[in-house]
Amino acid sequence: MKTTHVTVSNEIKEKIIKDWRFSKLNSIPAIAEKFNLKQGIVNTIINEYLSSKI
């Protein structure tokens, strides 16, 4: 399986986290579509955010 490295700026990461935390539906698929990213990338960003809070 070929993987592609995607770099997401800190500004976009912060917007994704804000959308995830404060939207009523905090849906990863909806956020991924909004930022034109794959769901796995959005999921990774959220997981990294959560793991930094431990």
Phi and psi in radians as a Rosetta constraint file:
Dihedral C 1 N 2 CA 2 C 2 CIRCULARHARMONIC -1.509 0.35
Dihedral N 2 CA 2 C 2 N 3 CIRCULARHARMONIC 2.278 0.35
Dihedral C 2 N 3 CA 3 C 3 CIRCULARHARMONIC -1.923 0.35
Dihedral N 3 CA 3 C 3 N 4 CIRCULARHARMONIC 2.614 0.35
Dihedral C 3 N 4 CA 4 C 4 CIRCULARHARMONIC -2.084 0.35
Dihedral N 4 CA 4 C 4 N 5 CIRCULARHARMONIC 2.276 0.35
Dihedral C 4 N 5 CA 5 C 5 CIRCULARHARMONIC -1.483 0.35
Dihedral N 5 CA 5 C 5 N 6 CIRCULARHARMONIC 2.179 0.35
Dihedral C 5 N 6 CA 6 C 6 CIRCULARHARMONIC -2.041 0.35
Dihedral N 6 CA 6 C 6 N 7 CIRCULARHARMONIC 2.244 0.35
Dihedral C 6 N 7 CA 7 C 7 CIRCULARHARMONIC -1.752 0.35
Dihedral N 7 CA 7 C 7 N 8 CIRCULARHARMONIC 2.197 0.35
Dihedral C 7 N 8 CA 8 C 8 CIRCULARHARMONIC -2.002 0.35
Dihedral N 8 CA 8 C 8 N 9 CIRCULARHARMONIC 2.234 0.35
Dihedral C 8 N 9 CA 9 C 9 CIRCULARHARMONIC -1.128 0.35
Dihedral N 9 CA 9 C 9 N 10 CIRCULARHARMONIC 2.728 0.35
Dihedral C 9 N 10 CA 10 C 10 CIRCULARHARMONIC -1.058 0.35
Dihedral N 10 CA 10 C 10 N 11 CIRCULARHARMONIC -0.584 0.35
Dihedral C 10 N 11 CA 11 C 11 CIRCULARHARMONIC -1.086 0.35
Dihedral N 11 CA 11 C 11 N 12 CIRCULARHARMONIC -0.785 0.35
Dihedral C 11 N 12 CA 12 C 12 CIRCULARHARMONIC -1.176 0.35
Dihedral N 12 CA 12 C 12 N 13 CIRCULARHARMONIC -0.723 0.35
Dihedral C 12 N 13 CA 13 C 13 CIRCULARHARMONIC -1.005 0.35
Dihedral N 13 CA 13 C 13 N 14 CIRCULARHARMONIC -0.774 0.35
Dihedral C 13 N 14 CA 14 C 14 CIRCULARHARMONIC -1.097 0.35
Dihedral N 14 CA 14 C 14 N 15 CIRCULARHARMONIC -0.691 0.35
Dihedral C 14 N 15 CA 15 C 15 CIRCULARHARMONIC -1.152 0.35
Dihedral N 15 CA 15 C 15 N 16 CIRCULARHARMONIC -0.701 0.35
Dihedral C 15 N 16 CA 16 C 16 CIRCULARHARMONIC -1.096 0.35
Dihedral N 16 CA 16 C 16 N 17 CIRCULARHARMONIC -0.812 0.35
Dihedral C 16 N 17 CA 17 C 17 CIRCULARHARMONIC -1.084 0.35
Dihedral N 17 CA 17 C 17 N 18 CIRCULARHARMONIC -0.741 0.35
Dihedral C 17 N 18 CA 18 C 18 CIRCULARHARMONIC -1.074 0.35
Dihedral N 18 CA 18 C 18 N 19 CIRCULARHARMONIC -0.801 0.35
Dihedral C 18 N 19 CA 19 C 19 CIRCULARHARMONIC -1.059 0.35
Dihedral N 19 CA 19 C 19 N 20 CIRCULARHARMONIC -0.758 0.35
Dihedral C 19 N 20 CA 20 C 20 CIRCULARHARMONIC -1.144 0.35
Dihedral N 20 CA 20 C 20 N 21 CIRCULARHARMONIC -0.731 0.35
Dihedral C 20 N 21 CA 21 C 21 CIRCULARHARMONIC -1.296 0.35
Dihedral N 21 CA 21 C 21 N 22 CIRCULARHARMONIC -0.639 0.35
Dihedral C 21 N 22 CA 22 C 22 CIRCULARHARMONIC -1.941 0.35
Dihedral N 22 CA 22 C 22 N 23 CIRCULARHARMONIC -0.075 0.35
Dihedral C 22 N 23 CA 23 C 23 CIRCULARHARMONIC -1.446 0.35
Dihedral N 23 CA 23 C 23 N 24 CIRCULARHARMONIC 2.633 0.35
Dihedral C 23 N 24 CA 24 C 24 CIRCULARHARMONIC -1.148 0.35
Dihedral N 24 CA 24 C 24 N 25 CIRCULARHARMONIC -0.555 0.35
Dihedral C 24 N 25 CA 25 C 25 CIRCULARHARMONIC -1.816 0.35
Dihedral N 25 CA 25 C 25 N 26 CIRCULARHARMONIC -0.021 0.35
Dihedral C 25 N 26 CA 26 C 26 CIRCULARHARMONIC 0.135 0.35
Dihedral N 26 CA 26 C 26 N 27 CIRCULARHARMONIC 0.987 0.35
Dihedral C 26 N 27 CA 27 C 27 CIRCULARHARMONIC -1.560 0.35
Dihedral N 27 CA 27 C 27 N 28 CIRCULARHARMONIC 2.095 0.35
Dihedral C 27 N 28 CA 28 C 28 CIRCULARHARMONIC -1.039 0.35
Dihedral N 28 CA 28 C 28 N 29 CIRCULARHARMONIC -0.783 0.35
Dihedral C 28 N 29 CA 29 C 29 CIRCULARHARMONIC -1.039 0.35
Dihedral N 29 CA 29 C 29 N 30 CIRCULARHARMONIC -0.690 0.35
Dihedral C 29 N 30 CA 30 C 30 CIRCULARHARMONIC -1.185 0.35
Dihedral N 30 CA 30 C 30 N 31 CIRCULARHARMONIC -0.708 0.35
Dihedral C 30 N 31 CA 31 C 31 CIRCULARHARMONIC -1.157 0.35
Dihedral N 31 CA 31 C 31 N 32 CIRCULARHARMONIC -0.736 0.35
Dihedral C 31 N 32 CA 32 C 32 CIRCULARHARMONIC -1.046 0.35
Dihedral N 32 CA 32 C 32 N 33 CIRCULARHARMONIC -0.753 0.35
Dihedral C 32 N 33 CA 33 C 33 CIRCULARHARMONIC -1.132 0.35
Dihedral N 33 CA 33 C 33 N 34 CIRCULARHARMONIC -0.739 0.35
Dihedral C 33 N 34 CA 34 C 34 CIRCULARHARMONIC -1.040 0.35
Dihedral N 34 CA 34 C 34 N 35 CIRCULARHARMONIC -0.687 0.35
Dihedral C 34 N 35 CA 35 C 35 CIRCULARHARMONIC -1.723 0.35
Dihedral N 35 CA 35 C 35 N 36 CIRCULARHARMONIC 0.114 0.35
Dihedral C 35 N 36 CA 36 C 36 CIRCULARHARMONIC 0.979 0.35
Dihedral N 36 CA 36 C 36 N 37 CIRCULARHARMONIC 0.805 0.35
Dihedral C 36 N 37 CA 37 C 37 CIRCULARHARMONIC -2.183 0.35
Dihedral N 37 CA 37 C 37 N 38 CIRCULARHARMONIC 2.817 0.35
Dihedral C 37 N 38 CA 38 C 38 CIRCULARHARMONIC -1.299 0.35
Dihedral N 38 CA 38 C 38 N 39 CIRCULARHARMONIC 2.638 0.35
Dihedral C 38 N 39 CA 39 C 39 CIRCULARHARMONIC -1.038 0.35
Dihedral N 39 CA 39 C 39 N 40 CIRCULARHARMONIC -0.632 0.35
Dihedral C 39 N 40 CA 40 C 40 CIRCULARHARMONIC -1.089 0.35
Dihedral N 40 CA 40 C 40 N 41 CIRCULARHARMONIC -0.630 0.35
Dihedral C 40 N 41 CA 41 C 41 CIRCULARHARMONIC -1.186 0.35
Dihedral N 41 CA 41 C 41 N 42 CIRCULARHARMONIC -0.787 0.35
Dihedral C 41 N 42 CA 42 C 42 CIRCULARHARMONIC -1.097 0.35
Dihedral N 42 CA 42 C 42 N 43 CIRCULARHARMONIC -0.734 0.35
Dihedral C 42 N 43 CA 43 C 43 CIRCULARHARMONIC -1.063 0.35
Dihedral N 43 CA 43 C 43 N 44 CIRCULARHARMONIC -0.745 0.35
Dihedral C 43 N 44 CA 44 C 44 CIRCULARHARMONIC -1.092 0.35
Dihedral N 44 CA 44 C 44 N 45 CIRCULARHARMONIC -0.745 0.35
Dihedral C 44 N 45 CA 45 C 45 CIRCULARHARMONIC -1.065 0.35
Dihedral N 45 CA 45 C 45 N 46 CIRCULARHARMONIC -0.770 0.35
Dihedral C 45 N 46 CA 46 C 46 CIRCULARHARMONIC -1.177 0.35
Dihedral N 46 CA 46 C 46 N 47 CIRCULARHARMONIC -0.731 0.35
Dihedral C 46 N 47 CA 47 C 47 CIRCULARHARMONIC -1.088 0.35
Dihedral N 47 CA 47 C 47 N 48 CIRCULARHARMONIC -0.722 0.35
Dihedral C 47 N 48 CA 48 C 48 CIRCULARHARMONIC -1.107 0.35
Dihedral N 48 CA 48 C 48 N 49 CIRCULARHARMONIC -0.687 0.35
Dihedral C 48 N 49 CA 49 C 49 CIRCULARHARMONIC -1.095 0.35
Dihedral N 49 CA 49 C 49 N 50 CIRCULARHARMONIC -0.818 0.35
Dihedral C 49 N 50 CA 50 C 50 CIRCULARHARMONIC -1.148 0.35
Dihedral N 50 CA 50 C 50 N 51 CIRCULARHARMONIC -0.689 0.35
Dihedral C 50 N 51 CA 51 C 51 CIRCULARHARMONIC -1.209 0.35
Dihedral N 51 CA 51 C 51 N 52 CIRCULARHARMONIC -0.425 0.35
Dihedral C 51 N 52 CA 52 C 52 CIRCULARHARMONIC -1.351 0.35
Dihedral N 52 CA 52 C 52 N 53 CIRCULARHARMONIC -0.242 0.35
Dihedral C 52 N 53 CA 53 C 53 CIRCULARHARMONIC -1.561 0.35
Dihedral N 53 CA 53 C 53 N 54 CIRCULARHARMONIC -0.089 0.35
